[in-house]
Amino acid sequence: MLSTMKYSFDDLKGRTCVITGGFGVIGLQLCRGLASAGVNLAVISRKAGESPLAAEISKEFDIKCIGISAGVTDKAALEKALEIVHEQLGKVDILVNCAGGNAPEATSKVEQMTSAADIPDSFYGLDLAGFGKVFDINFQGTVLATMVFSRDMVEAGKGAVLNISSMNSVRPLTKIPAYSAAKGAINNFTQWFAVHVAPMGVRCNAIAPGFFLTDQNRFLLTDEATGALKPRGKKIIANTPVHRFGEPEEIVGTMLYLLSDISNFVTGVIIPVDGGYSAFGGV
């Protein structure tokens, strides 16, 4: 087997990938990376029907790309989406779970408590419904999409699932306990599912991105008017050995590796793409 293996991503060409959250800042770059490798795409997004991005990707990379409007917490909608994928693209070979996000009501205003006066702005002032919202979009959305879209792979005896986790899952950030815990749950599920379906020829891995500027966090980390780093942004850069934020396209190479047959013996791993953040002790 080793003597005939091709060390490229050519094996991905012509395969069908379902990607959730594919029209976000990071998701869009993953879509473009997959399309550049010749992968046909079904992008699941709540507003996919309103977006021209699927048609633009199809034209630019000469592959099939369709957008399907569905929420990742709605199993019936996902099952309907699967029918559309079967009709227009065929069976699913790859699943990328990229949908996710945080919620203000699950975010504390202070990083650490310094007195009892902080209670309303601390963990104790958070709305439990906010935790549910964050867990639904991140964890439940990953579980449901995997439950629906990986069935074809089990039946075929071959396929790859990739979950997009976060550095928050490894080193929880202050202020966002729900998001950190939800991403930690994704890591655990990645390992559990990898073991569960390994005898069926299906692999499951995750990428844990470090810090990338997205629509959600840009103005939490930088000043909207000047672009200068805010104190929280400065902390992140100080604890990232390469001293910069990542660019979304810098996740693509790791993604293609984990989805290609070149990594057939790799399953159940969570790979950091974080500029050294997870390796740095702060000293």
N, C-alpha and C positions, 0 to 999 in steps of 0.2 A: 504493500500500500504506500509506504513512504517513498519508494523509488518512483512512483508514477504521480505523486501529488504535485499540483501546480501551485507555485507560490505567488498567487495573485487573487483578485476578487472576481475573476471572470465567471466563476460558477454561479454568481448571483444574478447574472444577466437573464432576463426573462422570468424571474420568479415574481410572485405576487406578495406584496407586503401590505398589511393593515397597520396604520399608525394613528394612534389617538393623540389629540392635541397637536396635530402636525402643522398648524398655521400660527403657532406662537413663535417667539424669537428663536428659541432653541429648536423647536420642532420643525420649523421651516428649513433650517439649515440641514437637519437630519433628512428631511424629504429630498432636498437638493443633492445631498450626498448619495442617497440611495438611487435617485434617478440617474446620477452620473455613472453609476455602476450598472445601469440597464434594468433596474428593478421597476416593475409596474406597481403603482401605488393606489391605495384607497385610504383617503385621509378622513378620519372621523373627527368632526368638530361641531359644536352646537350651531355655528353660523357658517358651515361649509357651503351651504346653498347660495349664500350671498357673496361669496368670495370668488374673484377671478383667478386665484392663485393656482388652482388645479389645472386650468387650461393653459396658463403661462408655463407651468412646469412641463406639461405634455409637449408643448411646442418647442421649448428650449432644448429638451433632452431627447426628444423623439421616443418617448415612452408613453404608456397609458397611465393617466393620473385622474382619478375621480374624487370629488369631494362629497361626503355624505353627512347630512345634518343629523346628529344624534348626541345625546348626553351619555357619558360613560357610566352614570349611576342608574340608567334605565335599561334593564336587561331586555325588555321587549323591543325597544328601539335598536339595541345592538343586534338582536337576532334578525330584525328586519334589514338592518345594514348588511348583515352577512348574506342575505338573499340577493341583495343588489350586487355585492362583490362577486358572488357566484355567477350571476347573470352577465356581468360586464367584464370580469377579469378572470374568473375561474376559481379554483381552490386556493386557499390561503397557505403560503409556505413560511411566512415570517410575520411576527407580530412585534411591534414596538409600542410599549405603553409609555407615552410621554405626557399625557394629560395630568395636570396637577395645579396646585396653587395654595396660597395661604388666605386667611381672612382677618380683617381688622379686629373683629370681636374675639378672636383667639390669640391676640397679640397684646402682651403687657406693655404699659407705657414706660416702666422702669426696667433696667437691666437687673438690678439687685435691690432688695429691700434694705433700707438703712434705719427705718423706724416704723412703728405701728401706723404712723400717719400715711405710710405708703400703701396701705391695704387697698384702697380703691384702684390704684394704678398698678397693682402687682398681680401675681397669680390669683390671689383671692378675689379680685374684682373681675375676673374673666367670665364670659358667658359660656356655659357648657354647650349650648346650641352651636356656638362657634367651633368647638372641638368636633362636634358631629359633622358639621359642614366640611371642615378640612379633612377629616378622615374619609368622608364619603368620596370626595373628588380625587383624593390621592390613593388611598388604600382600597376602598371598595371599588373604585373605578378600575384599578389595576386587576383586582380579582375577577370582576365581572367580565371585563374585556378578554382576559385570559380564558375564562370559562367558555366564552362564546367562540372566539376566533382561533383557538388552538385545537379545536376538535378535528379540523381537516388534517392537521399535522399528525395527530395520534393515529388517525385512520390510514395515513400514508406511510407511517413509520419513519418520518423524517420531518424536521423543522426546527425553528429557533425562535425563542421568545426573548425579548430584551426589555428590561424595565429601567426607566430613568429614575434613579434614586437621588441622593443629594449628600454632600458632606455633612449636612445637619444630622444625618442618620448615624454618623460615626462620632462626631463631636458636636453635640447640640449647641446651637447658638442661644444666647440670651434673647428674651422677649417673645420667642416663637415656639412655645412648648408643643403645641398641637402639630405643627408642620414637622418638627423634628421627630416626634414620636410616630407620625404617620409614615415618614420615610424610613424610620427604623423598622416599622412593620413590613414595609415593602422588601427590605433586605432579608428579613426572616422568611417571608413568603417566597422570595426568589430561591432561597436554598431549599425550602420545603418542596416546592413544586418541581425543582430540578431533580430531586431524588425520586419524587413520585412518578414522573414520566420518563425517567432515564431508560427503563427497559423498553419503552415504546419508540426509542430513537429520537426523542424530542429533547432539546437542550434549553436551559433557561439561565440567563445571566443578567447582571445589572451594571450600569455605569453610575458612579456617584460623582457628579460634577461639583467642582469647587465654586468659585464666585465668578459669575458672568452677569453683565448688566442686561437686564430684561425690562420689559414694560412695567412689570410689577415692582421691581426694586430700584430702578434707576434713580428716582428722586428721593429714595430713602438713603441712598449712599452718596449722591452727588447733588450739588446745588443746581436747581433748575435754570437759574439765570446765568451763572458763570461756568458751570460744569466742574467747579472745584469740589474736592472730596469733603464730605461731611465727616464729623468725628468717627462715626461707625465705619464709613468707607476707609478712613485712614487706618483704623484697627485691622481691617481685613487685609489691606495691602501690606501692613507691617508684619502680618503673620502668614503671608504667602511668599515663600522664598524667591519666586521669580519677580515679585514686586509689581504685579499688574493684574488686572482682571483677565479672565479667559475670553477668547473669541468663540462664538458658537460653533464655527466650522472646525475648531480644534477638537471637538468631540467625535467628528465623523470617522476618522481613522480607526479609533477604538471600536466604534459601532460596527463598521464593515468587517473588522477582524472577528468580532464576536458572532456575527451573523453568517459569515462565510464558512465553507467546509474546511478552511485552513485551520479552524479552531475546533474541530470535531471532538477532541478529547477534553474540551473545556466546558464545564457546566457547574452551576451553583456558585459562581464567583461574583464579587462586587468590585469592580475596578475603579479606583479614583482617577479622575481627570481634573486635577486641582492645583497645578503649579507648585506642588510640594507641600501644600497646606497640612495634609494629614501626617506628614513626616516631621513637621517642625514643632518643637516643644516650647517655642517662644523665647528661648535663650540662645 
